[in-house]
Amino acid sequence: MVRSMTGFGRGVTTTRDFQLTVEMRSVNHRFLEIHAKFPKEWLEAEIFAKKLISQALSRGKIDVMVYVKDLENVEQSIEINWSLIEAYRKAKEELAKKVPLEEKWTMQELLSLEQALVQEKQQLTPEDLLRAVEMAVMQAIEQLIQMREREGQELHDVVVQYKRQLTEQVNQIRSFSSLAVEKYRTRLLERITEIADGALLEDRLLAEVAIFAERVDITEELDRLDSHFNQLEETLLETISVGRKLDFLMQEIHREINTIGSKNQSTEAAVAVVQAKTILEKMREQVQNIE
């Protein structure tokens, strides 16, 4: 199945403490490249997410964004750092011996003491965290693949249409190539007649035409093009990633058309060669988007 390398997916999962949202955006890339922005303390979860993505996708630049939203109903507690407060108290008493200070401590003063009151909430176990990440990532991957497949179907149709147009141009080249030898034979006959006698005319003509026909023969190139077109049709039906194979076929088709253009001696065929190259370039642009 043809898939595009462009897509977007989002996955959301909720734990008892927070809501986790994972968003994935993918664009064209020669290989699979994953950039993820997880909280720095979630290194294991990030590695796990990248593994899931690499198992589902084979090509493209993937940007993974992670958003964590704390839930309002999460049970929280405040731990009092008594040792720190005691240290502050002693320091205050020492200062009070030289600097006039109020004896009473206000709540605002306590809150201003760094790390004196520590907010705590129950932490997820590593297993629960990985499970939450897996659910969100798999949802995002599923949506991303669905979008890639929809765009991939459009790319498939476009490539098939270009292949049909390209085949028409190659068929024209095929028909014009057979006329090129006959035209050369006619022109050569006129020239030889002016300088050679009748006895030598036929032998000289046959030799020159044979040399010309060998030089401009494109039978092998046309046969290879037919083979490439058949491979193209078969590749588009495969269920694995086909982008690299299609790109290789585009290079091979381009090589054959270039060779035909260099051998061509027909004005009509030259026009068809130019048209074929134009169509092929458009096809290659579309193939660059396929996974």
N, C-alpha and C positions, 0 to 999 in steps of 0.2 A: 504494500500500500504506500502510495506517495504521501509524504508528510512535508509540510512547510517547516522551516526552522524559526518562523516568527509566531509568537503566541503569548498568551497571558493566562495565569491561573491563580486562584486564591483558595486557601483552606483555612477554616476556623475551628478551633476546639476549645472547650471550656473545662477547666479543672476547678477544684474547690477554692483555689486561691486567685486564679487569674484567667483571663481570656487570651488565647494565643492565636495570632493571625499570621499566616505565611503567604507572601505574594511572590510570584515568579514571573519574570519577563525574559523572553528569549529572542535573540536576533541571529542573523547569519554568522557563521564562523566555520573555518575549515575543520576544526576539531571540536571536542566537547570541552568547554571552559566554564567552570562554575565559580561565581563570586557570591559569597554568603556573608550577611551581617547579622550574626547572632550576638546576644549579650556575652561579654568576655568570659563570664563564669560558666557559660554553656558550651565549652569547647568540645566535650564528648558528644553532645547533641548535634553540634554543627558537623562534625565528622560523620555521624550517623546519617544526617540528612543528605549530605553530599553523596554518600554511598547509595542511598535510595534513588537519588536523581540519576546517577551514572548507570544504574541498572535499568532505568526506564527510557533514557534518552541516549542517543549516540553522537549527535552533532549539535552545535549551536553554542552561543555565548549565553549563559544563564545567570541572571541576577536574582538573588534570593533576599528578600527583605522580611524581617521578623519584627512584629509589634506585640508587646506584652502590656496588657491592661489589668491592673489590680482590681479585684472585685470589692464592692463596698461592704459586703456582709462577711468579709473574712475576719475571723477571730484573731484579735491582736492583744498583746500584753506589753506592759512597760516594766522593764527590769531596772531596779535601782542599783547603781554602782556605789555601794556603801563605802568601799575602801577609797574610791576617788573623792567622794564627798568629804570623808574624814580628813583626807589630805588637804582638800581645799579649806576645811574648817581650821586646821592647824595653821595653815598659811595665813588665814585671815586673822587669827589671834596674834600671830607674830607681827603682822602689819599694824594691828590695832595698838600695839605697844608704842609705835612711833607715829602712826597716822590715825587721826580721829575717824572711827568707823562705827556704823550702827551695829548693835549687838544682834538684833533679830535678822533672820534670813527670810527674804520674800520668795514667793514661788517663782516670780520672774527671774530672780537672781539664780535660783536653782536651775531653771530651764536654760539659762545662758551658759551654764557650765558644760563644756564639751564632753560628751560621753558619760555625763552623770546619770542621765535617764536614757535607757536604750530601748527602742521600740523593737519588739520581736513578734514574729508570726510563724506559725508552723510551716516548715519547709517540706516541699515535695521530695520524695525519695528519688534517687537517680532513675529507678525503673519507671516510676510514674511520669517523670519528666520526659523520658525517651518515648513512652507510649503517647503522650500528648503531642510531642513533636512529630512522631510518625503519622498520627491521624491527620494533622494539619498539612503535612508535606504531601501525603498521598492524595488528599483532596485537591491540592494545588496542582500536582502532577496530572491528575485525571482531567482537570479542566484545561490545562495547558495542552495536553495531547489531543483532546477533542477539538480545540481551536486549530491546532496544527493540521489535523486531519481534514477539517473543513477547507482550510486554505490549500491543503495539499491536493484535494480533489479539483479545485480550480486550476492549480498549476498543471495537474495531469491533463486536463482538457486543453489548456493552452499549448502544452508541449505536443500533444497529439495533432492539434490543428497546424502547428508549425511544421511538424514532420510531414503532414499531408502536402503542404505547400512546397516543401523542399523536394519531396518525391516528384512533384509535377515538373519542377525545374530540371531535375536530373533526367527525367524522361525526355525533356526537350533537348538537353545536351546529347543524350543517346541518339536521338533521331538526326540531329544536325551533324554529329560526328561522322556518320556514314556518307554524308554528302560531301564532306570536306575532301576526301580522297578523289572523288569523281571530278570535283571542280578543279583540283590541282592537275589531274590527268588532262583535262581539257585545255587548261592554260599551257601546260608543258608541251602538249601536242602542237599547239600553235607556234611556240617558240622553236621547237626542234625542227619543224617543217621548214622554217626559214633558213636553217643552217645545215641540215643534213639531207642526204639523198634517200631515196625510197628504200634502198637495201638495208641501211642502218637504222631507219626510223623506228621500226617496231621493237627491235632489241633494246635500243637506247631508251625508248619510252617505258618499256616494261621494267627495266632496271631502276630508273629514276622513281617511277611510281611506287615500286616495292620498297625502296629506301624511305620515301616520304611516309608511306602507310605505316611502316614500322616505327618511325619517329613519332607519329601523332596518334598511335593506337592507344586507346584508353579503356580497352576491354577489361583489363585487370582492375583498374580503378573503379569502374562501374560495378563489377562483380563484388568488390569489397564494400562498396557503398550499399549494395543490396543486403549484404551480410550484416552490416552495421545497423541498417534500418530494422532488420528482423530482430537483432539483439535489443534494440531500443524498445520495440513493442513488448518483447518478453520481459525486459527489466521493469517496465512500468507496471507489470502484473505481479511482481514479486512482493512478498509480505515483509521483507527485511528493509533496512535502510539502503536506499539505492542512489543517493546523491553522488557519492564518489564515482560509482560505476557509470552513471549518466554523464558526469563531467569528463571521464575518460573517453567515452564514446563520442562526445562533442569534439574532443581533440582529434580523434581518428578521422571523423567525418571531415573536419576542417582540413586535415592533411591531404585527404584524397581529392577534395575539391580544388585545393591549391595546385596539386599535381596536374589535374585536368586542365586548369586554367593556363598552366605553363606549356602544355602540349597543344592547346587548342589553336587551330588555324581558321576557324569559322567565325565570322562576325556575329551570326545569329547565336552560336553557342557561347560567345563571349558575353553577350547580354544575359543569357541564362546563368552563366557562372557568377556574374555580379549579383544577380537576384538571389542566387542560392547562398552566397556569402552573407548577404544582408539578412536573409531569413535565419540562417544559422546563428548569426550574432545575437539576434533577438531570442532565439531558443536557448543559447548559452546563458543569457542574462536570467532567464526563468529557472534554468537548472541550478544556478548558483543559490537559489532559495530553497532547494529541496534537501531534506535531511539525508 
